[in-house]
Amino acid sequence: MKYIDNSRNNRQIHIGLVAYCEKDAKYGLLYGENKLLYFEKDTNLVIENNTLVSYLSFDHNVSIPKVDYVYPLTQLVQHNDKRSSRRADNIYHDDETWRLINEGIPFVDFESGRHCYVYYPIINDDICTVWHGLLGCGLYVHGEQFIYEMFNELNTINYTSWPTLEEVTNAIVEFKKHIDSINVFDIIDTFEIMKICNYISRPGRDDHYSEDLYQCLPNDDKYLSYLLPTKQKNIFFDDNAYRSDGYKDDVILLKEETINAREKAKAEYSKEKHLAYLIRNYFYDALKNKERTDLLKQKILDEFNINKASKITAQFNGNITEEFLALLNSYNKVTKVNPNEMHQ
């Protein structure tokens, strides 16, 4: 297969918000690039309004508001390319990335703290054209990065709706099974409090020495972690240290403090409190996720100012006519915004 890399065209993949995508309609509308755009679609395709989508703009002529390859962001495969081997396209990819490219599967690659790539590998007649949408730090930052970041957080939260009665019932059953399946006192006995001593040699500069109080329960049960939380705090620091002062690296188990903490946790523990805490935490997480999701969704709507497109969308019936195209172009001229003003 021949590979064509379009990484230089990294402004041609964009983010949009669906304004119209109904069943039996031949065309849909979306709001993106600070204007209203249209796309051809299968008549059976339905995408809910205000759904975040990725799309490809082939034409540099901004007077033509047509786009292609519209995908809801939730349909893009999420994968972090480890870039382990040089491939036939002369670029480094890992095995999974190479499979996605050769199967023509669109995907999004989030590099934590660096960039966000959207890949569109489009295969025609044994030619794979790979379109990149690069968003991230430095010269590549622009308004759409905000949307990708919000989507990534929304996808991580994965909140859909408030738990149903059936979901709550199932959760309680699972909580009970979990509590009955573990030996709580054995887990509590793995808890330790220790002092960690760390001597840092800095040639040509003053050495450092620190002592940290560290306590840890090597278990992820939320109630037991509440009774015996894992935490660390500095209790001593010398920024002008010398080996002659007796400083050295060491880990010292604080036996008395450890035993006291274990006994206190055992005295406080009960299965009823354990179950109650897990149920309370279940609803707390659901509420927190709902509030965060609602906030993020509102930020996304505000970013696109989607209400500006509501009037023209209301006149759309799923067909593109010369009159509607003229109206669309007129609308886009009136509402055109400088992208550099989006975050001021």
HUUR-V287622 format. One record per backbone hydrogen bond with DSSP energy under -0.5 kcal/mol. CO is the residue of the C=O (numbers start at 1). NH is the residue of the N-H. Records with the same first field share a line. If there is no record, write none. Layout:
CO: NH + NH
This chain:
2: 128
3: 5
4: 6 + 130
6: 9 + 132
7: 10
9: 12
10: 134
12: 14 + 57
14: 55
15: 33
16: 53
17: 31
18: 50
20: 29
21: 47
22: 25
26: 41
28: 39
29: 19 + 20
30: 32 + 37
31: 17
32: 35
35: 32
37: 30
38: 67
39: 28
42: 45
43: 24
48: 51
51: 18
52: 73
53: 16
54: 71
55: 14
56: 58 + 68
60: 62
61: 64
63: 65
64: 66
65: 38
67: 40
68: 56
69: 71
71: 54
72: 75 + 76
73: 76
77: 79 + 108
79: 81
80: 82
85: 93
87: 90
91: 87
93: 85
94: 98
95: 99
96: 100
97: 101
98: 102
99: 103
100: 105
101: 104
104: 106
106: 77
107: 119
108: 79 + 110
109: 111 + 117
110: 112
111: 114
114: 137
115: 111
116: 135
117: 109
118: 133
119: 107
120: 122 + 131
121: 123
122: 124 + 129
124: 127
126: 2
127: 124 + 129
128: 4 + 130
129: 122 + 131
130: 6
131: 120
132: 134
133: 118 + 135
135: 116
137: 140
138: 141
140: 136
142: 145
143: 146 + 147
144: 148
145: 149
146: 150
147: 151
148: 152
149: 153
150: 154
151: 155
152: 156
153: 157
154: 158
164: 168
165: 169
166: 170
167: 171
168: 172
169: 173
170: 174
171: 175
172: 176
173: 177
174: 178
175: 179
176: 180
177: 181
178: 182
179: 182
182: 184
183: 187
184: 188
185: 189
187: 190
188: 191
192: 216
193: 254
194: 196 + 214
195: 197 + 252
196: 212
197: 250
198: 200 + 210
199: 201
200: 208
202: 205
207: 241
208: 200
209: 238
210: 198
211: 235 + 236
212: 196 + 214
213: 233
214: 194
215: 231
216: 192 + 218
217: 219
221: 225
222: 226
223: 227
224: 228
226: 229
229: 231
231: 215
233: 213
236: 211
238: 209
241: 207
242: 245 + 247
243: 246
250: 197
251: 253
252: 195
253: 255
254: 258
255: 259
256: 260
257: 261
258: 262
259: 263
260: 264
261: 265
262: 266
263: 267
264: 268
265: 269
270: 274
271: 275
272: 276
273: 277
274: 278
275: 279
276: 280
277: 281
278: 282
279: 283
280: 284
281: 285
282: 286
283: 287
284: 288
285: 289
286: 290
287: 291
288: 292
289: 293
290: 294
291: 295
292: 296
293: 297
294: 298
295: 299
296: 300
297: 301
298: 302
299: 303
300: 304
301: 305 + 306
305: 308
306: 309
307: 310
309: 313
310: 314
311: 315
312: 315
313: 316
318: 26 + 27
319: 321
321: 325
322: 326
323: 327
324: 328
325: 329
326: 330
327: 331
328: 332
329: 333
330: 334
331: 335
332: 336
337: 339
338: 341
339: 342
341: 344
